[in-house]
Amino acid sequence: MTPEPAEGAESPPTEHQPILRVVKGDLTAEELAALVAVVAARNAAAAHAAARTRPAARSQWGHPTRQARLPHRFGPDLWRRSAFGG
């Protein structure tokens, strides 16, 4: 457990990296809010699209259960069914 700070003591400042930075021009508060809304909407749309996609089905060709083979049975025409496991 971490000790709680005493009353009146300030917590140490935490530094955050800005997500967006205006490098050219002078934006008004409304323009900055519109920019943040567009970026947030695109991020939410990308996250929603990623959540809707299914992972690709794994090929059964290399699945470990295929390595456990059935014993060969002998008899007339059984060689034809040997590839089907039965």
Secondary structure as the mmCIF struct_conf table of DSSP 4:
data_model
#
loop_
_struct_conf.conf_type_id
_struct_conf.id
_struct_conf.beg_label_comp_id
_struct_conf.beg_label_asym_id
_struct_conf.beg_label_seq_id
_struct_conf.end_label_comp_id
_struct_conf.end_label_asym_id
_struct_conf.end_label_seq_id
HELX_LH_PP_P HELX_LH_PP_P1 THR A 2 ALA A 6
TURN_TY1_P TURN_TY1_P1 GLU A 7 GLY A 8
HELX_LH_PP_P HELX_LH_PP_P2 ALA A 9 PRO A 13
BEND BEND1 ILE A 19 ILE A 19
BEND BEND2 LYS A 24 GLY A 25
HELX_RH_AL_P HELX_RH_AL_P1 ALA A 29 ARG A 52
HELX_LH_PP_P HELX_LH_PP_P3 THR A 53 SER A 59
BEND BEND3 GLN A 60 GLN A 60
TURN_TY1_P TURN_TY1_P2 TRP A 61 GLY A 62
HELX_RH_3T_P HELX_RH_3T_P1 PRO A 64 GLN A 67
BEND BEND4 ALA A 68 ALA A 68
HELX_LH_PP_P HELX_LH_PP_P4 ARG A 69 HIS A 72
BEND BEND5 GLY A 75 GLY A 75
TURN_TY1_P TURN_TY1_P3 PRO A 76 ASP A 77
HELX_RH_AL_P HELX_RH_AL_P2 LEU A 78 ARG A 81
HELX_RH_3T_P HELX_RH_3T_P2 SER A 82 PHE A 84
TURN_TY1_P TURN_TY1_P4 GLY A 85 GLY A 85
#
